[in-house]
Amino acid sequence: MKSAKENHHNINKNNKKKLSPKIKEKKGVNIVVYLLLRILVIASMIGQGLNHNWNNVALCILTLILFTLPNFISKRFHVTFPETLEIIVYLFIFSAEILGEIQNFYGIFTHWDTILHTLNGFLCAAIGFSIVDMMNHEQFHINMSPAFAALVAFSFSMTIGVLWEFGEYAADLYLEKDMQKDKIVESFQSVKINPDGINIPIKVKDIVKTEIYSDNGDDIIVIEGGYLDIGLNDTMKDLLVNLIGAFVFSIFGYLYIKNRDGYRFIEILMLKLNKQPQKVE
């Protein structure tokens, strides 16, 4: 006759066998997405190398490095990435670097950049909220109110958004990129063109064409339809949609703290502290 301890061991063993296919299936989806995207990036890198597009090769290498971030963060800070969040992060990196930059989805699809910046605001708010929620864990002895936790998550997301725009500006300035996409506008106002030199803006409207001359006067670039804005509108739009994404998740975070059971679905986007195994005495 088996002892109670042996029966308990067998029950746990059977439960693990039942759960293992589900666990393997979840891990399998993650691995398939990760490997598939890596293969696509490597294929793109080889193609760009054959065409001597070394800047794009560098982007591919950067993408492969960014793919390691979830695993690095998990090990370095002892947190667990939910499978859904990890897959979204991989797809986001691939969409921004490979599809956006190399395949020119930013130019082909008008709202590609807007979608990614909105998603970035949403995801960064989720990560910021995760940090707050982990700090609210009793081992940190911190207890933030739902409103303050939502505010911290929102602020975290906006900070990341601003730093990203700083990065775009630096790349345009020092690496001669065009990450802050230009936009043609038909009017503007500026004190710079005031003939009296006073602080009263002069409005220029209904611009139909702009001509740009080089130093030698031989090269003339004609911009039809208006005046070329060099990135300001793009930056402001990016920050605005980042704000929208951050605000939406912060609301969900607030409701989650107020009623965890009712809004538990957002946990698929939240980092979790690794549970430390308890010592058996």
C-alpha positions in Angstrom: 0.0 0.0 0.0 1.4 3.4 -1.1 2.0 6.0 1.5 0.3 9.4 1.4 3.6 11.0 0.4 4.0 8.7 -2.6 0.4 9.4 -3.7 1.0 13.1 -3.4 4.2 12.7 -5.5 2.3 10.8 -8.2 -0.5 13.3 -8.4 2.0 16.2 -8.9 3.8 14.1 -11.5 0.5 13.5 -13.4 -0.4 17.2 -13.2 3.0 18.1 -14.6 2.4 15.7 -17.5 -0.9 17.3 -18.2 0.4 20.8 -18.1 3.6 20.2 -20.0 2.0 20.2 -23.5 0.5 23.7 -22.8 3.7 25.0 -21.5 5.6 23.6 -24.4 3.0 25.1 -26.8 3.4 28.6 -25.3 7.2 28.3 -25.3 7.0 26.9 -28.9 5.1 29.9 -30.2 7.6 32.2 -28.6 10.6 30.3 -30.1 9.0 30.1 -33.5 8.4 33.8 -33.7 11.9 34.6 -32.4 13.7 32.2 -34.8 11.6 33.2 -37.8 12.3 36.9 -37.2 16.0 36.2 -36.7 16.1 34.3 -40.0 14.4 37.1 -41.8 16.8 39.7 -40.3 19.9 37.6 -41.2 18.5 37.1 -44.8 18.0 40.8 -45.0 21.5 41.5 -43.7 23.0 39.2 -46.3 21.0 40.8 -49.1 22.0 44.3 -48.0 25.6 43.2 -47.7 25.6 41.9 -51.3 24.2 45.3 -52.4 26.9 47.1 -50.3 24.3 48.9 -48.2 26.5 48.9 -45.1 24.2 51.2 -43.2 21.4 48.7 -43.5 23.7 45.9 -42.5 24.4 47.9 -39.3 20.6 48.2 -38.8 20.3 44.4 -39.1 23.0 43.9 -36.6 21.4 46.4 -34.2 18.1 44.5 -34.6 19.7 41.2 -33.7 21.1 42.9 -30.6 17.8 44.4 -29.6 16.2 40.9 -29.9 18.3 39.8 -27.0 16.9 42.6 -24.7 14.0 40.6 -23.2 16.3 37.7 -22.2 18.9 40.1 -20.8 16.4 42.1 -18.8 14.9 38.9 -17.4 18.2 37.6 -16.2 19.6 40.9 -15.1 16.6 42.1 -13.1 15.1 38.7 -12.2 11.8 39.4 -13.9 9.6 37.3 -16.2 8.4 38.5 -19.6 4.9 37.3 -20.4 4.9 35.5 -23.7 2.5 37.9 -25.3 4.6 40.9 -24.3 7.8 39.3 -25.5 6.3 38.5 -28.9 5.0 42.0 -29.3 8.4 43.4 -28.5 10.1 41.2 -31.1 7.5 42.2 -33.7 7.8 45.9 -32.8 11.6 45.9 -33.2 11.3 44.1 -36.6 8.5 46.4 -37.8 10.5 49.5 -36.8 14.0 48.6 -38.0 13.6 46.1 -40.9 10.2 46.9 -42.3 10.2 50.6 -41.4 13.8 51.6 -42.2 15.1 49.0 -44.7 11.9 48.2 -46.5 10.7 51.8 -46.4 7.3 51.1 -44.8 7.6 54.6 -43.3 7.4 56.0 -46.8 5.1 53.4 -48.3 2.4 53.5 -45.6 1.4 56.9 -44.4 0.6 56.0 -40.8 3.2 53.3 -40.2 5.3 55.6 -38.0 2.2 56.8 -36.1 1.1 53.3 -35.3 4.5 52.3 -34.0 4.8 55.4 -31.8 1.3 54.8 -30.4 2.2 51.2 -29.6 5.5 52.3 -28.1 3.6 54.7 -25.7 1.3 51.9 -24.8 4.0 49.3 -24.2 6.3 51.6 -22.3 3.4 52.5 -20.0 2.8 48.8 -19.4 6.5 48.3 -18.5 6.5 51.4 -16.3 3.3 50.2 -14.6 4.9 46.7 -14.1 7.8 48.4 -12.3 5.3 50.2 -10.0 3.3 47.1 -9.4 6.4 45.2 -8.5 7.5 48.0 -6.1 4.1 47.8 -4.5 5.0 44.2 -3.7 5.2 43.8 0.0 8.9 42.9 -0.1 9.6 46.5 -1.1 7.4 48.0 1.6 6.0 50.6 -0.8 2.3 51.1 -1.3 1.4 53.6 -4.0 -2.2 54.8 -4.6 -3.8 53.7 -7.9 -3.8 57.3 -9.3 -0.1 57.8 -8.4 0.9 54.4 -9.9 -0.9 55.3 -13.2 0.8 58.7 -13.2 4.3 57.1 -12.7 3.5 54.7 -15.6 2.4 57.6 -17.8 5.5 59.6 -16.9 7.8 56.7 -17.6 6.3 56.2 -21.0 6.6 59.8 -21.9 10.2 59.9 -20.8 11.1 57.0 -23.1 9.2 58.8 -25.9 11.2 62.0 -25.4 14.5 60.1 -25.2 13.6 58.3 -28.4 13.0 61.7 -30.1 16.4 62.9 -28.8 17.9 59.8 -30.4 16.3 60.6 -33.7 17.5 64.1 -33.6 21.1 63.0 -32.8 21.0 60.5 -35.7 19.8 63.2 -38.1 22.4 65.7 -36.9 25.5 63.6 -36.5 24.9 60.5 -38.8 23.1 62.5 -41.6 19.9 60.3 -41.3 16.3 61.4 -41.7 14.6 59.7 -38.8 12.6 62.9 -38.1 10.6 62.7 -41.3 10.1 66.0 -43.1 6.7 67.2 -44.1 5.6 69.7 -46.8 3.5 72.6 -45.3 1.7 75.3 -47.1 2.1 78.1 -44.6 4.3 79.2 -41.6 5.0 82.2 -39.5 8.3 83.5 -38.2 9.9 86.5 -36.6 13.1 85.7 -38.5 11.8 87.2 -41.7 10.4 90.3 -40.1 12.2 93.2 -41.9 12.1 95.3 -38.8 13.8 92.7 -36.7 11.1 92.9 -34.0 9.4 90.0 -32.2 6.3 90.0 -34.4 5.9 87.0 -36.6 5.4 87.4 -40.3 2.9 84.9 -41.7 3.6 83.3 -45.1 0.7 81.4 -46.5 -0.5 79.6 -49.7 3.0 78.5 -50.6 2.9 76.6 -53.9 6.6 76.0 -54.5 10.0 76.3 -52.8 13.4 76.5 -54.5 16.6 75.6 -52.7 20.0 76.9 -54.2 23.4 75.5 -53.4 26.5 77.7 -52.9 27.7 77.5 -56.5 24.2 78.2 -57.8 24.2 75.2 -60.2 22.1 72.8 -58.1 18.5 73.8 -57.6 16.1 71.7 -55.7 12.4 72.5 -56.4 9.8 71.5 -53.8 6.4 71.5 -55.2 3.3 72.1 -53.0 4.8 74.2 -50.2 7.6 74.6 -47.7 9.7 71.7 -46.4 9.4 71.4 -42.6 12.4 69.6 -41.3 11.0 67.3 -38.7 9.2 69.5 -36.2 5.7 68.3 -37.2 6.8 64.7 -37.1 8.4 65.0 -33.7 5.3 66.7 -32.2 3.0 64.1 -33.8 5.1 61.3 -32.4 5.0 62.7 -28.9 1.3 63.2 -29.2 0.5 59.6 -30.2 2.9 58.4 -27.6 0.9 60.3 -25.1 -2.3 58.7 -26.3 -0.9 55.2 -26.0 0.6 56.0 -22.5 -2.7 57.5 -21.3 -4.8 54.5 -22.5 -2.7 52.0 -20.6 -2.4 54.1 -17.5 -6.2 54.1 -17.3 -6.2 50.3 -17.5 -3.4 50.2 -14.9 -5.5 52.4 -12.5 -8.5 50.2 -13.0 -6.4 47.1 -12.5 -5.2 48.2 -9.1 -8.7 49.1 -8.1 -10.1 45.8 -9.3 -7.5 43.2 -10.2 -9.9 40.4 -11.0 -11.9 42.5 -13.4 -8.9 43.8 -15.3 -6.5 40.8 -15.0 -6.3 40.6 -18.8 -3.6 43.4 -18.8 -1.2 41.0 -17.0 -0.3 39.6 -20.4 1.7 42.8 -20.9 3.1 43.1 -17.4 6.5 42.1 -16.2 6.5 39.9 -13.0 9.1 39.3 -10.3 10.6 35.9 -10.4 9.4 33.9 -7.4 12.4 32.9 -5.3 12.3 29.2 -4.3 11.7 28.9 -0.6 14.3 27.1 1.5 13.1 23.9 3.0 14.3 23.6 6.6 
